Amino acid sequence: MKNSLYILLLVFLISSCENRDINEGEEFRPREVNENFQEFHFNRIVYDGVEYLITERDNNNPHEGFGFMAFSGNRIIAEQDSLMAHLKAIGDMQAKIYARLYGISDGAGDSLYQAIFNYYLQQERIESETRLQNVLSQQSEEAAIE
């Protein structure tokens, strides 16, 4: 009698630990977030001055979590003009310093700076295109395998 009670208790404990759906009979149905994101519930947090948008869309198991996070670039876009102006000022100052160090005119220093800048810009574009082609070929290979 005692053993059967222990076995019954053990079966009850094992079956009670099963993770059950909160709303049984409902399946997970994420909702598509389209261009009009104002209609959807987002949690907004601000970290280091950048706004992050977070949404969680699991109608059945909210404790398990599903969602995505994106940052809103409002502050970054607002400061982009000042960053670009700052970088251009640094380039001009470096060209002037180079011209004074090597005894050439400011115009020659500027043209040398532009030539070097254009060379590295072209190199970065080539490398970026190569990286993109590599990623695309890997994705097409993975899709062919599946």
C-alpha positions in Angstrom: 0.0 0.0 0.0 2.8 2.4 1.0 4.8 1.6 -2.2 1.8 2.2 -4.4 1.2 5.6 -2.7 4.9 6.5 -3.4 4.6 5.5 -7.0 1.3 7.5 -7.4 3.0 10.5 -5.8 6.0 10.2 -8.1 3.8 10.0 -11.2 1.8 13.0 -10.0 5.0 15.0 -9.5 6.4 14.1 -12.8 3.2 15.0 -14.7 2.8 18.3 -12.9 6.2 19.6 -14.0 5.2 19.6 -17.6 5.3 23.0 -19.3 1.8 23.6 -20.4 0.5 26.4 -22.7 -1.1 29.3 -20.9 -4.0 29.3 -23.4 -4.4 25.7 -24.4 -5.6 25.1 -27.9 -4.0 28.3 -29.2 -0.9 28.1 -31.3 1.9 30.6 -31.6 0.9 33.3 -34.2 3.3 36.1 -34.5 1.9 39.3 -36.0 3.6 40.8 -39.0 5.1 44.2 -38.2 4.6 46.3 -41.3 5.6 49.8 -42.2 3.0 51.4 -39.9 4.7 50.5 -36.7 2.8 53.0 -34.6 -0.2 50.5 -34.5 1.9 48.0 -32.7 3.0 47.9 -29.0 6.6 48.7 -28.6 8.6 49.2 -25.4 10.8 52.1 -25.8 14.1 52.4 -23.8 16.8 55.0 -24.1 20.4 53.8 -23.6 23.3 56.2 -24.0 21.0 58.6 -25.8 19.9 56.1 -28.4 16.2 55.0 -28.5 15.6 51.3 -28.8 12.3 49.8 -29.9 11.5 46.4 -28.5 8.4 44.2 -29.2 7.4 40.8 -27.9 4.8 38.9 -29.8 4.0 35.5 -28.3 0.3 35.3 -27.6 0.7 31.9 -25.9 3.9 31.9 -23.9 4.9 35.4 -23.0 7.4 34.1 -20.4 9.4 32.3 -23.2 9.9 35.5 -25.2 9.8 36.2 -28.9 10.5 39.5 -30.5 13.0 41.8 -32.0 14.9 44.9 -31.1 15.8 47.8 -33.3 17.3 51.2 -32.6 15.8 54.4 -33.7 18.6 56.5 -35.2 17.0 59.9 -34.4 19.9 61.1 -32.4 22.5 59.6 -34.7 20.9 61.3 -37.8 20.6 64.6 -35.9 24.3 64.5 -35.1 25.5 63.2 -38.5 26.0 66.6 -40.0 28.2 67.7 -37.1 30.2 64.5 -37.3 30.8 64.9 -41.0 31.9 68.5 -40.5 34.2 67.4 -37.8 35.8 64.8 -40.0 36.3 67.2 -42.8 37.9 69.8 -40.5 40.3 67.1 -39.2 41.2 66.2 -42.8 41.8 69.9 -43.7 44.0 70.4 -40.5 46.0 67.3 -41.3 46.6 68.5 -44.9 47.7 71.9 -43.6 50.0 70.4 -41.0 51.5 68.1 -43.7 52.1 71.1 -46.0 53.9 73.1 -43.3 56.0 70.1 -42.2 57.2 69.4 -45.7 57.4 73.0 -47.0 54.7 72.6 -49.7 51.8 74.9 -50.5 48.4 74.3 -48.8 46.9 73.5 -52.2 49.5 70.8 -52.8 48.8 69.4 -49.3 45.1 69.4 -50.0 45.5 67.7 -53.4 47.8 65.0 -51.8 45.2 64.5 -49.1 42.4 64.1 -51.6 44.4 61.7 -53.7 45.2 59.5 -50.7 41.6 59.7 -49.5 40.2 58.7 -52.9 42.7 55.8 -53.1 41.5 54.4 -49.7 37.9 55.1 -50.5 38.2 53.1 -53.7 39.9 50.3 -51.8 37.1 50.2 -49.2 34.5 50.0 -51.9 36.3 47.1 -53.6 36.6 45.3 -50.3 33.0 45.9 -49.4 31.8 44.6 -52.8 34.0 41.5 -52.3 32.6 40.9 -48.8 29.1 41.3 -50.2 29.7 38.8 -53.0 31.2 36.3 -50.6 28.1 36.6 -48.3 25.7 36.2 -51.2 27.6 33.2 -52.6 27.6 31.5 -49.1 23.9 32.1 -48.8 23.2 30.7 -52.2 25.4 27.6 -51.4 23.5 27.1 -48.1 20.1 27.4 -49.9 21.3 24.8 -52.4 22.2 22.4 -49.6 18.9 22.8 -47.9 
